[in-house]
Amino acid sequence: MKIVDTQAGVGLIEVMVALLLLAVAVLGFSAMQMSAIKATDESLMRTRSLAIMRGGAETMRTNPSGIAAFKAAINGTSDTVSIDSKSITKDSCLTSANTAPTAATSCTINQLATRDGLLLKSYANANDINIGMVPGGCPGTSGKQELQCFVASWGDTTVELSDTEPKACAKANGSYKNGAECFIMEAY
C-alpha cells in the first residue's frame, strides 16, 4: 500500500511573513501620516505668523510717528509700559461704550503705538507665536531707507538674528538658520 502525503493549506512560516509585511506597511503608513500632520502644523503656524505680522505692518503704516514706541512695546518683556508718565497696557486708550469700544481722547501718538504693540504681542502669544522686531531695522538697510523687520517664531526658535545663538531664527545677515521655525517679514 502506497501512502501519498501531500500538504494542503498554508504553513505557519507563510502566515508569519505575511503578518510581518502587513506590519511594515502599517508602520510606513503611520509614518506618512505623522509627516503630513507635522507639515500641516508648520503651515498653520506660518499662516498665523504672517497674518499677525501683516497686522503689525498695517498698524505701523497708520501711525508712522509712533514706530519707535511700537517697536519698543513689541520687543519689551512687560505687559505694561510707561509712556509720558502714563501706564499703558493692551487695553489702554479705549473707553468702553455700549455698542463698541471707542478711542479715548487722552492718549498721545506714542501711547497709542505702545498699546497697538502690546495688543499685537498679546495676540501672538495667544497663538503660541513669539513676535519681535529687529532693533536696528532689517540687515543691510542702515544708511538707506530703513526697513523694519518683523520676526515671528514658534517652537524652540527665538526671535533674534544672531550668528552665535544656536536657537536664533536667522544669522545676523538675515539668512535663515537650518531647522529654524520662524518667519521674517520686511515692512516699509
Buried (B, 14 or more C-beta within 10 A) or exposed (E): EEEEEEEEEEEEEEEEEEEEEEEEEEEEEEEEEEEEEEEEEEEEBBEBBBBBBEBBBEBBEEBEEBBEBBBBBBBBEEEEBEBEEBEBBBEBBBEEEEEEEEEEEEBBEBBBBBBBBBBBBEBBEEBEBBBBBBEEBBBEBEEEEEBBBBBBBBBEBBBBBBEEEEBBBBBBEBEBBEEBBBBBBBBE
